[in-house]
Amino acid sequence: MSKKKRERKYGAGEKQQAASGSEMTKFYWVLGAVAVLGVGIITYQVGSSALGSTVSQPIVLDGLEDPTRLMEMARGVVMGNPDAEITIIEFADFQCPACQVFSRQVKPLVEAEFVTPGTAKFMFYDFPLVAVHPNAFLAARAAHCAEDQGRFWEFHDVLFANQSQWAGQQNPAGMLENYAADLGLDEDGFEGCLRSDRHAALVTANMELANQMGAPGTPTVMVTRGRGIGQRVDSSVEGIRQAIAALQAGE
């Protein structure tokens, strides 16, 4: 397949985020297992999407009702020292405007204050709200296609920076492929990944993990220490700062 630059298309606007679910303040987080486990061998059905087609919606996975199995299927992307005792967890949707704000205004400050010095690591989990953000699942898969080439965080930033362009597209696949080309990724490799069902199981499992942990919407931010109790916090620098200070003080 020859590599080619596709024509860029620009979206007509953004849809607003809808938060759902019940309030959750604390949960028991098996962090050690999550940090070292990748996606296991998963038995799944692709539903109405044929194998090899561009999968843009969650798929049917077997075994998600088993918490242990779910923890094996789900996997976050880690930024920073993987051995840092404190973990800042974000459940996010690439099409969510509030997640865009968090990514562009809050996360860089959190990264500079806590991740770069090694105080904490940052862990990103997919939580596309597909009922209101129809392109979010495909965008999450695209980010993991970029991760295959070691460029998850760069693609993460590009998706949020250009959210207003791709979010309103009927089919944003070509635009996502343009972003990959702009980042210097292997275009054929990225396209082969995106135009398939690759990483659909991972994104679906991450969504179910968020649901089972009671994440009420996006972004949902949690802070935990080791294998202890994690707490959902306000998605602001100050909220994260206070949570980390409390953990460090032994509260």
N, C-alpha and C positions, 0 to 999 in steps of 0.2 A: 504494500500500500504506500503510495507516495504521500509525502507530508505536504500539507497545504494550509495556508492561512484562510480561515473562514471569515466571511463578512460579519462584522459586529452588528448586533441589533440592540436596541435600547428599549427598556421596559416602560410601561405607562404609569407605574406607581407602585406603592407598597400597600399591603393589607395590614391592618392592625392586629396585634397579638391578642389572644383570648386566654386568660388564665383560668384553670379549672382544677378541681380536686379539693381535698380537705387540708386544713392547717396541720403541719407537722413541725414539731420543735426539736425532737431528738430521735436518733435511731442508732442501732448497733451496727457498726460498719466493719466488715471483715477486710480491713485494708491490706493486710499483708498478702492475702490470697489474691486480691484484685491487682495489686501492683506487679505481681510476678506472672500471673496467668494471662495468656493470650486467648484467642477464640479457639475453643476445642472443636472436635469433630462434631458437627451439628447435623442432625437429620431435619430437613425442612422441606416444605412444599412451596413452590413458587406461585401458587394460586393461578390467577388468570394470565400472568406474564410467562411467556415461554422462555426456557433456558436460552441465554444468549441475547435476549432483547434488553432494552434499556429499562431497568427496574426503577421505578420512581415512587413506589409505595411500599409500606411494610409488608413482609411476607409472613407466612404461617410457620412458626417454629414449634417443634415438639419439646416438651420438658420445661417450659418456662414457669410452670406452677411450682417446681422444685427450686427453692432458694439456692441450694448448693449448685445445681445445674445452671441456674441463671447467672451466678457469679462466675462460672466457668465460661459462659458464652459472652458476657459483657466485658468490655475493655475500654478504659479511658486512655487518652493520649497525655503523656506526662511531659511537662516542661520543668527543667531544673534538676536538682540532685534527687535521683529516685530514692535515695536513702534518707532524705530529710524526714524527721519525725512528724512534723506538722504538714498536713495536706489541705490545700484549698481546692475544693471541688466545684466545678460549674457544670450544670445541666443546661444546654443551650440549643437554640434553633437559629440556623444561619439566616432565615428569612424574618426573624423577629426584630422589630425596630429597637426594643429595649435591650436586646442582646447586642445589637450594633453599638449602642451607646456604652454599654458595659465594656465591650471589647476595645473601643477606641478611646474611652475617657478614664475608665477605672482600672482595667487590667494592666496597662502600661505602668501605672503608678504602683500597683500591687507587685508587679514583676520587679520593679526597681527596688522597692523597699524590702521585700521578703524573699523573692525567688532568686534573684541574682546573688545576694549575700549568702544564700544557702539556708536561711531560716525555715523556709517552707518550699514545697513543690506545688505546682499547679497542675490539676488533672481535669481534662475536658471530656465530658460525656455528651453524646448526641441525644437530643430530645426534640426532634422535629414535630411541631404541632400540625400534623398533616390535614386536619379538618379545616383549618383556616389558612395554612401556608402550604399550598399544593406543590411548591417547588423545593421545599425544605429537605425532604428525604433525599432527592437526587443530589442536592448540594452537599449533604452530609456524606453521601457515597463518594462524591467527587473529591472531597477533602481527604478521604481515606485512600482514594486512587493516587492523590498527590503524596500521601504518607508513604505509599509503596516506593516512591522515589526519594524519600527522605525530606519532603517539603511540606509536611502538613501545616505547620504554623504559618509559613509564607502564604499558602493557599487560603488558610483560615482568615488571614488579614485581608487578602484580596477580595474574598467573598463579602466580608463586612464593608469594606471600602466602596464596593460597587453594588451594594444591595439593591439600590433603587433601579439599577439597570436590568439585572437578571430576574428579580423577584416577580415582576409582572408579566414575564414572557409565558406564552403558551407552552413552549418547549425550550428551556434554556440550555440544552446540551451543547449546542454549537458555541454559545457564548462561554460556557465553562471550559470548553476545549481551547478557546482563544486565550483565556486566562492562563491555562497550563502552558501554552506556547510562549506567552509573554514572560513566564517565569523560567523558561528554558528547559522545561520538562521534555522527556521523550514523548512526542506527540502521538505516535502510533501506539505506544504502550498505554498512555493515558486514555486515548480513545477506546482502545480495546477493553480497558477496565470499565470505563463509564458506560459503554454501550453493551453492558452485560448485567449479570446479577451479582457481580463481585461486591463484597462488603454489605450486601443487603441484610444478611443474617446478623452481622455485627451491629449495624444501626438499629435493627429491630430489637435486638436484645438490650441495647443501651436504653431504648425507649421504655421497654418493660421494666428495667431496673429503676428508672426514674419514677414510673407509675407505682411500683411496689414500695418505693421509699416515700411516697406521698408528695413528690414534688408538685407544687400547686400551679406551676406555670414556668415561663422562662424570662430572664435567667433565674435559676435557683442556685444559690451559692451556699455551700456548707464548709465548715472548717472542722477538722478532726485531728487528733493526736494519736499516733500509733494505732492500736486496736481498741482504743477507748470509745467513749460516746462522742458522736459527732453532733454538731448543732447547726441548724439552718440559720443563716445570718442575713442581715440587710446587705443588698448587693451594692455597697458603697465602700470606698476606701476606709472610712471611719468604722463602719460595721465590721469589716474584716480585721482591721487593726485591733479593735476592742476584743474580738473573739480570740485572736492570737495572744494578746496580752493576758487574757484570762487563763488560757491554757498554760502559758509560761509561768503564771503565778500559782498554778496548781489548783485552780478553782474547778 
